[in-house]
Amino acid sequence: MQQGWTLPWLAALLPGLMGLLVCGSDFQHHRYEDMVRALFAVQSECPYITRIYSIGRSVEGRHLYVLEFSDNPGIHEALEPEFKYVGNMHGNEVLGRELLIKFSQFLCEEYRAGNQRIMRLIHDTRIHILPSMNPDGYEVAARQGPEFNGYLVGRGNSREIDLNRNFPDLNALMYYYEKTNGRNHHLPLPDNWEQQVEPETLAVIKWMQNYNFILSANLHGGAVVANYPFDKSRDPRIRGRTTYAATPDDKIFRKLARTYSYAHSWMHKGWNCGDFFDEGITNGASWYSLSKGMQDFNYLYSNCFEITLELSCDKFPPASALPREWLGNREALVSYLEQVHHGIKGMVYDENNNPIGNAEISVSGINHDVTSGVDGDYFRLLLPGTYTVTASAPGYVPSTSTVTVGPAEAIQLHFYLKTAPKQNLKVKPHNGKKNLSSPKAPLKLGPR
């Protein structure tokens, strides 16, 4: 892992100019076997910076393959953030799938060509790319092809379940906790949740449990807009009306959405597919309310900030449209990935310099905490400004620091927590007997 992440500069793009010379023959739609071959071809071409692993299987038994890019594949390095791109959640929305296959090839080719910007990304970031979350649905859509594909044919998995309406609904619990001063992060899953979700959804949730993802994007089609949380409205829906549902991190989410939109060749212009979205971005609930979606689940269950990228009017564009779509999205895919390096990051240690996992990092004025990973490292996306940050963990005295965040690389802020003093239990005589009971534990909010 290299030190000193900096903002991209124009000269960093020069080694990639050859990539502009794309031709239609380089682009095609990939059926499942073709996609697998393409991913393994990248891994074979760049074996020292890539790894392929499966997070599970679809209903019909197809692997959900992830291609990882890192200078140390398969290893989490302390203070190196984890990032993910997810495509093809809706099986008939195929552009994201093709873009992520092409993006994987691009990362490999540019790394080998010595592109300093891409080399820095791969050295300082652990990148996970899941081109198809719904391979079964894709095969249904692909059998019809781009010319005859219906708006909903192949959208769901093989059981015709919409995977973006299939995650546990943590919004309702969050909105209740907002009124009762309850937890504001890592909300508990309901009982028997594993029996309530599809295999593809289960695989993604387990994936999130195994990796401390910090930033993510979910690639869709059917519109051209960068959509950010919350997707679910706080208020009961009234016919004909939509309501903005802001997260505590609304400003940073708007910044993330703008990053993609303005780096995209035409998303930021607003008018696309007969709709207008100012700056090419929208709050999900302000567009239309959606329950049990993946981006809200990421924010409420993990440390991960995720947005949903709607990338094409045509859900299944012809292969001839893919070169233009790639050139329109390539810089945006890189620029958005670079956002994982903004804000603050650091280690949480005890008095003996042992890392403390699952410590809570809270920022004054933002009612959403994040936690340190198992290695004691934490990452907190923030806009430029001055913040008061507190680290706390059970059994330790909380520690607070003030930090000023700039527009470039993440500021490192480490915490050293002292062990909390043990309570001095006084033994008081009562009716001739000693009271040996310990003080009552503080009441914990929440179902557990």
C-alpha positions, -999 to 999 in steps of 0.1 A, spaced: 0 0 0 14 33 -10 11 65 10 0 100 1 -32 96 -20 -37 127 -41 -65 140 -64 -63 128 -100 -46 152 -124 -49 155 -161 -15 141 -169 -25 109 -151 -50 102 -179 -24 104 -206 -12 68 -204 -48 57 -209 -54 76 -241 -49 45 -261 -80 32 -244 -100 58 -263 -94 40 -295 -122 15 -290 -140 -3 -317 -173 -21 -318 -157 -55 -321 -143 -51 -286 -178 -51 -271 -204 -78 -269 -231 -91 -245 -218 -118 -223 -239 -148 -214 -230 -165 -181 -202 -188 -196 -188 -159 -216 -188 -136 -185 -169 -163 -165 -144 -167 -192 -139 -130 -195 -133 -126 -157 -108 -155 -156 -90 -141 -186 -85 -108 -167 -72 -128 -137 -48 -147 -160 -36 -115 -176 -30 -98 -142 -24 -126 -118 -5 -106 -92 -31 -79 -86 -63 -100 -90 -83 -127 -74 -116 -144 -83 -139 -157 -56 -175 -167 -53 -198 -153 -27 -225 -180 -33 -248 -194 -59 -280 -183 -75 -312 -203 -73 -302 -222 -104 -267 -228 -91 -247 -203 -110 -217 -188 -91 -218 -152 -81 -182 -144 -90 -163 -114 -77 -131 -101 -93 -109 -85 -67 -81 -59 -75 -54 -52 -50 -16 -52 -47 -21 -80 -21 -52 -99 -33 -70 -118 -7 -56 -97 22 -71 -68 40 -43 -43 47 -49 -19 76 -60 16 66 -67 4 30 -104 8 23 -127 -18 7 -148 -8 -22 -174 -27 -43 -193 -23 -76 -224 -45 -81 -240 -50 -115 -270 -67 -130 -292 -69 -98 -321 -68 -122 -314 -94 -147 -327 -75 -177 -308 -43 -168 -276 -54 -185 -254 -23 -192 -239 -24 -157 -229 -60 -162 -211 -52 -194 -195 -20 -180 -181 -39 -151 -166 -66 -173 -150 -38 -194 -139 -19 -163 -121 -50 -151 -103 -53 -184 -95 -16 -183 -80 -18 -148 -58 -47 -158 -46 -31 -190 -39 3 -176 -21 -12 -146 2 -31 -170 6 0 -191 19 20 -161 -10 44 -157 -1 60 -124 -36 69 -115 -48 33 -119 -17 19 -102 -23 42 -72 -59 31 -70 -50 -6 -70 -21 -1 -45 -42 19 -21 -77 3 -24 -91 -32 -23 -116 -32 -52 -143 -59 -55 -163 -62 -87 -195 -83 -89 -206 -80 -125 -238 -100 -121 -258 -104 -89 -287 -120 -108 -272 -144 -135 -304 -164 -137 -325 -134 -145 -300 -123 -171 -303 -156 -189 -341 -152 -191 -337 -117 -206 -309 -127 -229 -329 -154 -245 -352 -127 -258 -324 -104 -267 -322 -66 -269 -347 -64 -297 -376 -81 -280 -369 -78 -243 -399 -67 -222 -396 -42 -195 -399 -68 -168 -388 -100 -185 -358 -113 -165 -360 -85 -139 -363 -109 -110 -344 -140 -102 -355 -174 -114 -383 -173 -88 -393 -139 -103 -384 -122 -70 -372 -86 -73 -339 -87 -55 -340 -49 -49 -372 -54 -28 -358 -84 -9 -334 -71 18 -345 -69 54 -365 -37 60 -343 -18 84 -357 16 75 -388 12 96 -366 3 126 -343 33 119 -372 57 117 -385 44 150 -351 48 166 -349 84 153 -379 92 175 -367 73 205 -330 82 204 -321 46 197 -292 31 176 -282 50 145 -260 24 128 -255 -14 124 -292 -21 131 -300 -57 141 -315 -81 116 -349 -96 122 -352 -132 135 -351 -159 108 -340 -133 83 -320 -159 63 -352 -178 56 -369 -146 44 -345 -137 16 -334 -152 -18 -301 -170 -22 -286 -141 -41 -296 -116 -14 -283 -139 13 -250 -142 -5 -246 -104 -7 -255 -99 30 -229 -126 40 -204 -108 17 -211 -76 35 -206 -93 69 -172 -107 58 -157 -75 43 -157 -40 58 -169 -22 27 -168 16 29 -182 27 -4 -203 10 -31 -224 16 -62 -252 -6 -75 -256 -3 -114 -291 -4 -129 -308 7 -161 -341 22 -173 -332 59 -165 -300 80 -164 -295 94 -129 -274 89 -97 -299 79 -69 -289 82 -33 -305 71 1 -329 69 16 -351 51 -9 -379 46 16 -400 76 26 -404 83 63 -440 93 57 -470 72 45 -472 77 8 -499 100 -4 -510 95 -40 -493 119 -64 -468 131 -38 -432 122 -30 -412 132 0 -374 136 3 -360 112 28 -325 125 39 -300 104 57 -278 120 84 -251 120 57 -272 137 31 -245 162 21 -219 136 15 -244 114 -4 -252 143 -27 -215 149 -32 -210 112 -41 -239 113 -66 -226 145 -82 -192 130 -85 -206 103 -108 -230 125 -126 -205 152 -136 -178 127 -145 -204 110 -168 -206 124 -203 -243 133 -202 -259 123 -169 -253 158 -153 -272 175 -181 -305 165 -164 -327 157 -194 -325 120 -201 -351 94 -211 -379 119 -211 -372 128 -174 -354 157 -158 -332 153 -127 -314 185 -116 -276 179 -119 -285 143 -128 -290 132 -92 -320 124 -71 -329 113 -35 -345 79 -39 -377 86 -19 -381 119 -37 -383 100 -69 -405 72 -56 -405 53 -23 -390 19 -23 -389 -6 6 -363 -34 12 -338 -19 -12 -301 -27 -12 -286 8 -9 -306 17 23 -296 -17 37 -259 -10 32 -261 22 51 -282 9 80 -265 -24 85 -229 -18 77 -202 9 74 -209 11 36 -223 41 18 -240 30 -14 -257 48 -42 -277 34 -71 -266 43 -106 -293 43 -134 -272 43 -165 -293 38 -196 -327 45 -210 -327 11 -227 -324 -17 -202 -310 -41 -227 -291 -19 -253 -278 -35 -285 -241 -44 -286 -235 -16 -310 -244 9 -282 -219 -5 -258 -187 14 -270 -205 48 -266 -218 38 -231 -183 27 -220 -168 60 -230 -196 78 -213 -191 60 -180 -154 52 -179 -142 83 -162 -172 83 -138 -164 47 -127 -128 58 -118 -138 91 -102 -164 76 -80 -140 49 -68 -115 75 -58 -141 90 -34 -134 62 -9 -101 80 -1 -118 111 13 -127 120 49 -108 105 78 -93 71 86 -72 57 114 -65 30 140 -82 25 173 -57 11 199 -57 2 236 -30 14 260 -7 -15 249 -11 -6 212 -34 -36 206 -60 -28 179 -96 -26 191 -122 -39 167 -159 -28 166 -151 5 183 -177 32 175 -166 63 157 -190 92 161 -189 126 145 -206 155 164 -236 168 144 -240 137 122 -263 111 138 -247 81 121 -217 62 136 -193 38 119 -172 11 135 -136 -1 133 -129 -34 116 -114 -65 131 -79 -50 126 -88 -19 145 -89 4 114 -118 27 106 -129 49 77 -153 78 79 -164 96 46 -167 133 53 -168 166 33 -141 192 39 -146 209 72 -137 208 109 -152 180 130 -152 167 165 -147 129 165 -151 105 194 -140 68 195 -155 46 221 -156 9 230 -170 -11 259 -146 -12 288 -126 18 276 -128 56 283 -140 74 252 -115 96 234 -123 128 215 -103 148 190 -109 177 166 -98 173 130 -99 194 99 -106 176 67 -93 189 34 -105 182 -2 -77 157 -10 -67 125 7 -82 112 39 -67 126 71 -53 100 94 -66 103 130 -57 76 154 -72 69 188 -57 54 219 -83 43 244 -75 39 281 -91 10 301 -121 23 321 -115 21 359 -134 -6 376 -163 5 397 -155 6 435 -184 -14 449 -190 -4 485 -205 -30 508 -233 -16 529 -247 -34 559 -285 -39 556 -305 -56 583 -273 -72 595 -265 -86 561 -240 -74 535 -254 -63 501 -231 -79 476 -252 -71 445 -235 -51 418 -249 -19 404 -277 -22 379 -265 -23 342 -277 7 322 -309 0 301 -300 -9 265 -323 3 238 -333 -20 210 -348 -55 207 -317 -73 220 
